Amino acid sequence: MEQQDIKVTIIDLNGNSHTVDAPTDINMNVMELVRSYELAPEGTVGICGGMAMCASCQCYVLSDHNLPEKSDDEEAMLADAFYVKANSRLGCQLHIRPDLHGLILELAPDR
């Protein structure tokens, strides 16, 4: 069965909301999605390349989706990151899957 794109809403650092198409068939993650749509200033998101080593792709999950558990690496990065909230996740650790259709995220401030 062919995978379909899903809709993901991303609120950028200026508070603007962007509903974008996210492919579910290429193992893309939220950090890569933000970069591909240029929803954050270049060089500010995904500095480590998606290795859960910098927290530059931290985002707040605003919708009520069943997300995978945080890995130890993600927990460790969020423990040292700024502006962490209970709903903080690293975008590089959230892979685009069909069951995330309608996901709503807000990019965390970087400074």
CNS distance restraints for C-alpha pairs under 8 A (distance, minus, plus):
assign (resid   3 and name CA) (resid  23 and name CA) 7.91 0.50 0.50
assign (resid   3 and name CA) (resid  24 and name CA) 6.15 0.50 0.50
assign (resid   3 and name CA) (resid  25 and name CA) 5.84 0.50 0.50
assign (resid   3 and name CA) (resid  98 and name CA) 7.72 0.50 0.50
assign (resid   4 and name CA) (resid  23 and name CA) 6.70 0.50 0.50
assign (resid   4 and name CA) (resid  24 and name CA) 6.39 0.50 0.50
assign (resid   4 and name CA) (resid  25 and name CA) 7.66 0.50 0.50
assign (resid   4 and name CA) (resid  98 and name CA) 7.41 0.50 0.50
assign (resid   5 and name CA) (resid  21 and name CA) 5.88 0.50 0.50
assign (resid   5 and name CA) (resid  22 and name CA) 5.19 0.50 0.50
assign (resid   5 and name CA) (resid  23 and name CA) 4.35 0.50 0.50
assign (resid   5 and name CA) (resid  24 and name CA) 5.75 0.50 0.50
assign (resid   5 and name CA) (resid  98 and name CA) 7.67 0.50 0.50
assign (resid   6 and name CA) (resid  21 and name CA) 5.69 0.50 0.50
assign (resid   6 and name CA) (resid  22 and name CA) 5.19 0.50 0.50
assign (resid   6 and name CA) (resid  23 and name CA) 6.46 0.50 0.50
assign (resid   6 and name CA) (resid  24 and name CA) 7.05 0.50 0.50
assign (resid   6 and name CA) (resid  98 and name CA) 6.41 0.50 0.50
assign (resid   6 and name CA) (resid 100 and name CA) 7.44 0.50 0.50
assign (resid   6 and name CA) (resid 101 and name CA) 4.92 0.50 0.50
assign (resid   6 and name CA) (resid 102 and name CA) 7.23 0.50 0.50
assign (resid   7 and name CA) (resid  19 and name CA) 6.37 0.50 0.50
assign (resid   7 and name CA) (resid  20 and name CA) 5.63 0.50 0.50
assign (resid   7 and name CA) (resid  21 and name CA) 4.94 0.50 0.50
assign (resid   7 and name CA) (resid  22 and name CA) 6.06 0.50 0.50
assign (resid   7 and name CA) (resid 101 and name CA) 5.44 0.50 0.50
assign (resid   7 and name CA) (resid 102 and name CA) 5.40 0.50 0.50
assign (resid   7 and name CA) (resid 103 and name CA) 7.25 0.50 0.50
assign (resid   8 and name CA) (resid  19 and name CA) 5.54 0.50 0.50
assign (resid   8 and name CA) (resid  20 and name CA) 5.48 0.50 0.50
assign (resid   8 and name CA) (resid  21 and name CA) 6.53 0.50 0.50
assign (resid   8 and name CA) (resid  22 and name CA) 6.61 0.50 0.50
assign (resid   8 and name CA) (resid 100 and name CA) 7.81 0.50 0.50
assign (resid   8 and name CA) (resid 101 and name CA) 6.41 0.50 0.50
assign (resid   8 and name CA) (resid 102 and name CA) 5.31 0.50 0.50
assign (resid   8 and name CA) (resid 103 and name CA) 4.96 0.50 0.50
assign (resid   8 and name CA) (resid 104 and name CA) 6.05 0.50 0.50
assign (resid   8 and name CA) (resid 105 and name CA) 7.85 0.50 0.50
assign (resid   9 and name CA) (resid  17 and name CA) 6.60 0.50 0.50
assign (resid   9 and name CA) (resid  18 and name CA) 5.42 0.50 0.50
assign (resid   9 and name CA) (resid  19 and name CA) 4.12 0.50 0.50
assign (resid   9 and name CA) (resid  20 and name CA) 6.25 0.50 0.50
assign (resid   9 and name CA) (resid 102 and name CA) 6.95 0.50 0.50
assign (resid   9 and name CA) (resid 103 and name CA) 6.19 0.50 0.50
assign (resid   9 and name CA) (resid 104 and name CA) 4.69 0.50 0.50
assign (resid   9 and name CA) (resid 105 and name CA) 6.22 0.50 0.50
assign (resid  10 and name CA) (resid  17 and name CA) 5.75 0.50 0.50
assign (resid  10 and name CA) (resid  18 and name CA) 5.22 0.50 0.50
assign (resid  10 and name CA) (resid  19 and name CA) 6.35 0.50 0.50
assign (resid  10 and name CA) (resid  20 and name CA) 7.76 0.50 0.50
assign (resid  10 and name CA) (resid  34 and name CA) 7.87 0.50 0.50
assign (resid  10 and name CA) (resid 104 and name CA) 5.97 0.50 0.50
assign (resid  10 and name CA) (resid 105 and name CA) 4.88 0.50 0.50
assign (resid  10 and name CA) (resid 106 and name CA) 5.65 0.50 0.50
assign (resid  10 and name CA) (resid 107 and name CA) 7.21 0.50 0.50
assign (resid  11 and name CA) (resid  15 and name CA) 5.63 0.50 0.50
assign (resid  11 and name CA) (resid  16 and name CA) 5.38 0.50 0.50
assign (resid  11 and name CA) (resid  17 and name CA) 4.31 0.50 0.50
assign (resid  11 and name CA) (resid  18 and name CA) 6.18 0.50 0.50
assign (resid  11 and name CA) (resid 104 and name CA) 7.85 0.50 0.50
assign (resid  11 and name CA) (resid 105 and name CA) 6.16 0.50 0.50
assign (resid  11 and name CA) (resid 106 and name CA) 4.50 0.50 0.50
assign (resid  11 and name CA) (resid 107 and name CA) 6.18 0.50 0.50
assign (resid  12 and name CA) (resid  16 and name CA) 5.44 0.50 0.50
assign (resid  12 and name CA) (resid  17 and name CA) 6.48 0.50 0.50
assign (resid  12 and name CA) (resid  18 and name CA) 7.67 0.50 0.50
assign (resid  12 and name CA) (resid  39 and name CA) 6.07 0.50 0.50
assign (resid  12 and name CA) (resid  40 and name CA) 6.67 0.50 0.50
assign (resid  12 and name CA) (resid 106 and name CA) 6.32 0.50 0.50
assign (resid  12 and name CA) (resid 107 and name CA) 5.54 0.50 0.50
assign (resid  13 and name CA) (resid  40 and name CA) 7.14 0.50 0.50
assign (resid  13 and name CA) (resid 106 and name CA) 7.82 0.50 0.50
assign (resid  13 and name CA) (resid 107 and name CA) 6.00 0.50 0.50
assign (resid  13 and name CA) (resid 108 and name CA) 7.15 0.50 0.50
assign (resid  13 and name CA) (resid 109 and name CA) 6.43 0.50 0.50
assign (resid  22 and name CA) (resid  33 and name CA) 7.01 0.50 0.50
assign (resid  22 and name CA) (resid  96 and name CA) 6.93 0.50 0.50
assign (resid  23 and name CA) (resid  28 and name CA) 7.22 0.50 0.50
assign (resid  23 and name CA) (resid  96 and name CA) 7.02 0.50 0.50
assign (resid  24 and name CA) (resid  28 and name CA) 7.15 0.50 0.50
assign (resid  24 and name CA) (resid  96 and name CA) 5.42 0.50 0.50
assign (resid  24 and name CA) (resid  97 and name CA) 5.13 0.50 0.50
assign (resid  24 and name CA) (resid  98 and name CA) 6.06 0.50 0.50
assign (resid  27 and name CA) (resid  95 and name CA) 6.32 0.50 0.50
assign (resid  27 and name CA) (resid  96 and name CA) 6.62 0.50 0.50
assign (resid  28 and name CA) (resid  32 and name CA) 6.31 0.50 0.50
assign (resid  28 and name CA) (resid  33 and name CA) 7.02 0.50 0.50
assign (resid  28 and name CA) (resid  95 and name CA) 5.78 0.50 0.50
assign (resid  28 and name CA) (resid  96 and name CA) 5.73 0.50 0.50
assign (resid  29 and name CA) (resid  33 and name CA) 6.29 0.50 0.50
assign (resid  29 and name CA) (resid  91 and name CA) 6.56 0.50 0.50
assign (resid  29 and name CA) (resid  92 and name CA) 5.49 0.50 0.50
assign (resid  29 and name CA) (resid  93 and name CA) 6.74 0.50 0.50
assign (resid  29 and name CA) (resid  94 and name CA) 5.40 0.50 0.50
assign (resid  29 and name CA) (resid  95 and name CA) 4.02 0.50 0.50
assign (resid  29 and name CA) (resid  96 and name CA) 5.36 0.50 0.50
assign (resid  30 and name CA) (resid  34 and name CA) 6.20 0.50 0.50
assign (resid  30 and name CA) (resid  91 and name CA) 4.61 0.50 0.50
assign (resid  30 and name CA) (resid  92 and name CA) 5.89 0.50 0.50
assign (resid  30 and name CA) (resid  93 and name CA) 7.65 0.50 0.50
assign (resid  30 and name CA) (resid  94 and name CA) 5.75 0.50 0.50
assign (resid  30 and name CA) (resid  95 and name CA) 6.32 0.50 0.50
assign (resid  30 and name CA) (resid  96 and name CA) 6.67 0.50 0.50
assign (resid  31 and name CA) (resid  35 and name CA) 6.33 0.50 0.50
assign (resid  31 and name CA) (resid  45 and name CA) 6.90 0.50 0.50
assign (resid  31 and name CA) (resid  46 and name CA) 6.24 0.50 0.50
assign (resid  31 and name CA) (resid  50 and name CA) 7.32 0.50 0.50
assign (resid  31 and name CA) (resid  57 and name CA) 5.80 0.50 0.50
assign (resid  31 and name CA) (resid  90 and name CA) 7.85 0.50 0.50
assign (resid  31 and name CA) (resid  91 and name CA) 4.54 0.50 0.50
assign (resid  31 and name CA) (resid  92 and name CA) 4.83 0.50 0.50
assign (resid  32 and name CA) (resid  36 and name CA) 5.98 0.50 0.50
assign (resid  32 and name CA) (resid  46 and name CA) 7.72 0.50 0.50
assign (resid  32 and name CA) (resid  92 and name CA) 7.17 0.50 0.50
assign (resid  33 and name CA) (resid  37 and name CA) 6.31 0.50 0.50
assign (resid  34 and name CA) (resid  38 and name CA) 6.00 0.50 0.50
assign (resid  34 and name CA) (resid  39 and name CA) 5.31 0.50 0.50
assign (resid  34 and name CA) (resid  40 and name CA) 6.80 0.50 0.50
assign (resid  34 and name CA) (resid  45 and name CA) 7.90 0.50 0.50
assign (resid  35 and name CA) (resid  39 and name CA) 6.41 0.50 0.50
assign (resid  35 and name CA) (resid  40 and name CA) 6.91 0.50 0.50
assign (resid  35 and name CA) (resid  42 and name CA) 7.73 0.50 0.50
assign (resid  35 and name CA) (resid  45 and name CA) 7.10 0.50 0.50
assign (resid  38 and name CA) (resid  42 and name CA) 7.24 0.50 0.50
assign (resid  40 and name CA) (resid  44 and name CA) 6.77 0.50 0.50
assign (resid  40 and name CA) (resid  45 and name CA) 6.77 0.50 0.50
assign (resid  41 and name CA) (resid  45 and name CA) 7.65 0.50 0.50
assign (resid  43 and name CA) (resid  47 and name CA) 6.48 0.50 0.50
assign (resid  44 and name CA) (resid  56 and name CA) 6.47 0.50 0.50
assign (resid  44 and name CA) (resid 110 and name CA) 7.74 0.50 0.50
assign (resid  45 and name CA) (resid  56 and name CA) 4.99 0.50 0.50
assign (resid  45 and name CA) (resid  57 and name CA) 4.98 0.50 0.50
assign (resid  46 and name CA) (resid  50 and name CA) 5.65 0.50 0.50
assign (resid  46 and name CA) (resid  54 and name CA) 7.64 0.50 0.50
assign (resid  46 and name CA) (resid  55 and name CA) 7.83 0.50 0.50
assign (resid  46 and name CA) (resid  56 and name CA) 5.68 0.50 0.50
assign (resid  46 and name CA) (resid  57 and name CA) 5.50 0.50 0.50
assign (resid  46 and name CA) (resid  92 and name CA) 7.34 0.50 0.50
assign (resid  47 and name CA) (resid  54 and name CA) 6.73 0.50 0.50
assign (resid  47 and name CA) (resid  56 and name CA) 6.38 0.50 0.50
assign (resid  48 and name CA) (resid  52 and name CA) 7.31 0.50 0.50
assign (resid  48 and name CA) (resid  53 and name CA) 5.99 0.50 0.50
assign (resid  48 and name CA) (resid  54 and name CA) 5.85 0.50 0.50
assign (resid  50 and name CA) (resid  92 and name CA) 4.90 0.50 0.50
assign (resid  50 and name CA) (resid  93 and name CA) 7.55 0.50 0.50
assign (resid  51 and name CA) (resid  92 and name CA) 7.27 0.50 0.50
assign (resid  52 and name CA) (resid  73 and name CA) 6.22 0.50 0.50
assign (resid  52 and name CA) (resid  74 and name CA) 5.80 0.50 0.50
assign (resid  52 and name CA) (resid  77 and name CA) 6.81 0.50 0.50
assign (resid  52 and name CA) (resid  90 and name CA) 7.11 0.50 0.50
assign (resid  52 and name CA) (resid  92 and name CA) 6.74 0.50 0.50
assign (resid  52 and name CA) (resid  93 and name CA) 7.13 0.50 0.50
assign (resid  53 and name CA) (resid  73 and name CA) 7.62 0.50 0.50
assign (resid  53 and name CA) (resid  77 and name CA) 6.43 0.50 0.50
assign (resid  54 and name CA) (resid  77 and name CA) 6.78 0.50 0.50
assign (resid  55 and name CA) (resid  77 and name CA) 6.04 0.50 0.50
assign (resid  55 and name CA) (resid  78 and name CA) 6.72 0.50 0.50
assign (resid  55 and name CA) (resid  81 and name CA) 6.29 0.50 0.50
assign (resid  55 and name CA) (resid  90 and name CA) 6.25 0.50 0.50
assign (resid  56 and name CA) (resid  90 and name CA) 7.98 0.50 0.50
assign (resid  56 and name CA) (resid 110 and name CA) 6.66 0.50 0.50
assign (resid  57 and name CA) (resid  90 and name CA) 5.51 0.50 0.50
assign (resid  57 and name CA) (resid  91 and name CA) 5.18 0.50 0.50
assign (resid  57 and name CA) (resid  92 and name CA) 6.66 0.50 0.50
assign (resid  57 and name CA) (resid 107 and name CA) 7.46 0.50 0.50
assign (resid  57 and name CA) (resid 108 and name CA) 7.70 0.50 0.50
assign (resid  58 and name CA) (resid  88 and name CA) 6.47 0.50 0.50
assign (resid  58 and name CA) (resid  89 and name CA) 5.62 0.50 0.50
assign (resid  58 and name CA) (resid  90 and name CA) 4.44 0.50 0.50
assign (resid  58 and name CA) (resid  91 and name CA) 5.89 0.50 0.50
assign (resid  58 and name CA) (resid 107 and name CA) 6.52 0.50 0.50
assign (resid  58 and name CA) (resid 108 and name CA) 5.57 0.50 0.50
assign (resid  59 and name CA) (resid  88 and name CA) 5.56 0.50 0.50
assign (resid  59 and name CA) (resid  89 and name CA) 5.52 0.50 0.50
assign (resid  59 and name CA) (resid  90 and name CA) 6.18 0.50 0.50
assign (resid  59 and name CA) (resid  91 and name CA) 6.30 0.50 0.50
assign (resid  59 and name CA) (resid 105 and name CA) 6.28 0.50 0.50
assign (resid  59 and name CA) (resid 106 and name CA) 5.46 0.50 0.50
assign (resid  59 and name CA) (resid 107 and name CA) 4.41 0.50 0.50
assign (resid  59 and name CA) (resid 108 and name CA) 4.88 0.50 0.50
assign (resid  60 and name CA) (resid  85 and name CA) 7.34 0.50 0.50
assign (resid  60 and name CA) (resid  87 and name CA) 5.27 0.50 0.50
assign (resid  60 and name CA) (resid  88 and name CA) 4.55 0.50 0.50
assign (resid  60 and name CA) (resid  89 and name CA) 6.28 0.50 0.50
assign (resid  60 and name CA) (resid 105 and name CA) 5.49 0.50 0.50
assign (resid  60 and name CA) (resid 106 and name CA) 5.02 0.50 0.50
assign (resid  60 and name CA) (resid 107 and name CA) 6.36 0.50 0.50
assign (resid  60 and name CA) (resid 108 and name CA) 6.50 0.50 0.50
assign (resid  61 and name CA) (resid  87 and name CA) 5.46 0.50 0.50
assign (resid  61 and name CA) (resid  88 and name CA) 6.47 0.50 0.50
assign (resid  61 and name CA) (resid  89 and name CA) 7.10 0.50 0.50
assign (resid  61 and name CA) (resid 103 and name CA) 7.71 0.50 0.50
assign (resid  61 and name CA) (resid 104 and name CA) 6.17 0.50 0.50
assign (resid  61 and name CA) (resid 105 and name CA) 4.69 0.50 0.50
assign (resid  61 and name CA) (resid 106 and name CA) 6.63 0.50 0.50
assign (resid  62 and name CA) (resid  87 and name CA) 7.41 0.50 0.50
assign (resid  62 and name CA) (resid 103 and name CA) 7.77 0.50 0.50
assign (resid  62 and name CA) (resid 104 and name CA) 5.32 0.50 0.50
assign (resid  62 and name CA) (resid 105 and name CA) 5.53 0.50 0.50
assign (resid  62 and name CA) (resid 106 and name CA) 7.09 0.50 0.50
assign (resid  63 and name CA) (resid 102 and name CA) 7.82 0.50 0.50
assign (resid  63 and name CA) (resid 103 and name CA) 5.79 0.50 0.50
assign (resid  63 and name CA) (resid 104 and name CA) 5.13 0.50 0.50
assign (resid  63 and name CA) (resid 105 and name CA) 7.32 0.50 0.50
assign (resid  64 and name CA) (resid 103 and name CA) 7.94 0.50 0.50
assign (resid  65 and name CA) (resid 100 and name CA) 6.68 0.50 0.50
assign (resid  65 and name CA) (resid 103 and name CA) 6.91 0.50 0.50
assign (resid  67 and name CA) (resid  94 and name CA) 7.86 0.50 0.50
assign (resid  68 and name CA) (resid  94 and name CA) 7.82 0.50 0.50
assign (resid  70 and name CA) (resid  74 and name CA) 5.80 0.50 0.50
assign (resid  70 and name CA) (resid  75 and name CA) 6.14 0.50 0.50
assign (resid  70 and name CA) (resid  89 and name CA) 7.82 0.50 0.50
assign (resid  71 and name CA) (resid  75 and name CA) 6.20 0.50 0.50
assign (resid  72 and name CA) (resid  76 and name CA) 6.10 0.50 0.50
assign (resid  73 and name CA) (resid  77 and name CA) 6.24 0.50 0.50
assign (resid  74 and name CA) (resid  78 and name CA) 6.17 0.50 0.50
assign (resid  74 and name CA) (resid  89 and name CA) 7.67 0.50 0.50
assign (resid  74 and name CA) (resid  90 and name CA) 6.71 0.50 0.50
assign (resid  74 and name CA) (resid  93 and name CA) 7.49 0.50 0.50
assign (resid  75 and name CA) (resid  79 and name CA) 6.11 0.50 0.50
assign (resid  76 and name CA) (resid  80 and name CA) 6.75 0.50 0.50
assign (resid  77 and name CA) (resid  81 and name CA) 6.15 0.50 0.50
assign (resid  78 and name CA) (resid  82 and name CA) 7.93 0.50 0.50
assign (resid  78 and name CA) (resid  84 and name CA) 6.62 0.50 0.50
assign (resid  78 and name CA) (resid  88 and name CA) 7.63 0.50 0.50
assign (resid  78 and name CA) (resid  89 and name CA) 7.62 0.50 0.50
assign (resid  78 and name CA) (resid  90 and name CA) 7.80 0.50 0.50
assign (resid  79 and name CA) (resid  84 and name CA) 7.89 0.50 0.50
assign (resid  82 and name CA) (resid 110 and name CA) 7.56 0.50 0.50
assign (resid  82 and name CA) (resid 111 and name CA) 7.58 0.50 0.50
assign (resid  83 and name CA) (resid 108 and name CA) 6.98 0.50 0.50
assign (resid  83 and name CA) (resid 109 and name CA) 7.06 0.50 0.50
assign (resid  84 and name CA) (resid  88 and name CA) 5.83 0.50 0.50
assign (resid  89 and name CA) (resid  93 and name CA) 7.59 0.50 0.50
assign (resid  89 and name CA) (resid  94 and name CA) 7.78 0.50 0.50
assign (resid  90 and name CA) (resid  94 and name CA) 6.95 0.50 0.50
assign (resid  96 and name CA) (resid 100 and name CA) 6.70 0.50 0.50
assign (resid  97 and name CA) (resid 101 and name CA) 7.64 0.50 0.50
